[in-house]
Amino acid sequence: MKILAVILCMMGCLLLYFSHRHQNLLQQTLGKRYVYVGFCFIIISLIFLLMSVPKLVAVYMWLMTLLVVWSLIPFVALFKKNIPHEISRSTKNPS
């Protein structure tokens, strides 16, 4: 149950990140409904954690999972294989 809750929390974080307009891992952002699905996954994961471990531990695990996933996702773009003719949105000049 704990592993399922952590996986749901990670998937919810990924869906929220990929549906934001400033993400640079995907070519297009995900639709608005994925924001709601991501929030549902995150809330369901908190409920699962509250049922399976003590409440303080559940909240700590939930918050730490959110913090770690949202802190490490932007760095995945650094490991993407850069194609010479492909220009990322983050490297374009704003002019």
C-alpha positions in Angstrom: 0.0 0.0 0.0 2.9 2.4 0.8 4.6 1.7 -2.5 1.4 2.2 -4.4 0.9 5.5 -2.6 4.4 6.7 -3.4 4.0 5.7 -7.1 0.7 7.5 -7.3 2.3 10.6 -5.8 5.1 10.5 -8.3 2.7 10.1 -11.2 0.6 13.0 -9.9 3.7 15.2 -9.6 4.7 14.3 -13.2 1.3 15.0 -14.6 1.2 18.4 -12.8 4.7 19.2 -14.1 4.0 18.1 -17.6 0.8 20.1 -17.8 2.5 23.4 -16.8 3.3 25.8 -19.7 6.9 26.4 -18.6 8.0 22.7 -18.6 10.7 21.9 -21.2 10.7 18.1 -21.3 7.8 17.6 -23.7 7.2 19.3 -27.0 3.7 20.3 -25.9 2.1 20.6 -22.5 -0.6 18.2 -21.4 -4.2 19.3 -21.4 -6.1 20.9 -18.5 -7.8 17.6 -17.5 -4.4 16.1 -16.6 -4.0 18.8 -13.9 -7.1 17.4 -12.2 -6.0 13.8 -12.7 -2.6 14.8 -11.1 -4.3 16.4 -8.1 -6.5 13.4 -7.7 -3.5 11.1 -7.7 -1.7 13.2 -5.1 -4.7 13.3 -2.8 -5.4 9.6 -3.2 -1.7 8.9 -2.4 -2.0 11.0 0.8 -5.1 9.0 1.8 -3.3 5.7 1.2 -0.4 6.8 3.2 -2.6 7.9 6.1 -4.2 4.5 6.1 -1.0 2.5 6.0 1.5 4.4 8.3 1.2 6.7 11.3 -0.2 10.1 10.4 3.0 12.1 11.0 5.0 9.7 9.0 2.4 9.7 6.2 2.5 13.5 5.9 6.3 13.5 6.0 6.6 10.8 3.3 4.1 12.6 1.1 5.7 16.0 1.4 9.2 14.6 0.9 8.0 12.7 -2.2 6.5 15.9 -3.6 9.7 17.9 -2.8 12.1 15.3 -4.3 10.1 14.7 -7.5 9.5 18.4 -8.2 13.2 19.2 -7.4 14.6 16.6 -9.7 12.3 16.7 -12.8 13.8 19.9 -14.2 17.3 18.3 -14.2 16.1 15.5 -16.5 16.2 18.0 -19.3 19.9 18.3 -18.8 20.3 14.6 -19.6 18.2 14.6 -22.7 20.2 13.9 -25.8 20.7 17.2 -27.6 20.2 17.0 -31.4 22.3 19.8 -33.1 19.5 21.0 -35.3 16.9 20.9 -32.5 16.6 24.1 -30.4 15.0 23.9 -27.0 12.5 26.5 -26.0 14.7 27.3 -23.0 17.7 28.2 -25.2 15.9 30.5 -27.6 16.4 34.2 -27.5 13.4 36.0 -26.2 13.6 38.7 -29.0 
